[in-house]
Amino acid sequence: MDVSPAAMVQAVVANQQADVAQKVQLAMLRKSMDMEGSAALALLQGVTGALPLANSGSLGTQVNVLA
């Protein structure tokens, strides 16, 4: 086991770099999950919106059907 000061400093620096990398990965995961959630919400809001009936013609004036 090497207990030299240089080895200890190197271990601390490597640990700090790993911590920073982990924080960046977690931030990117949260951002991508937020983006995916907003996209899904926008898609659902677009589908569930009320569609107006047709005003004229023989089709679409009585029943509102979404295919």
C-alpha positions, 0 to 999 in steps of 0.5 A: 500500500502506497501512502505517499503524499503524491498518491494521496493527492492523486486519489483525492483528485480522482475522487473529485473528478468522479464526483463531478462526472456523476453530478453532470450525468445526473443533471443530464438525466434529469434534464432529459426526463423533464424534456420527455415529460413535457413532450408527452404532456404536449402530445396528450394535451393535443389529443384530448383537446375538444374538436369542433363539429363541422358547421356545414355539409352532410358529414360531421355535423352531428357526431364528433369522431376522432379516428 
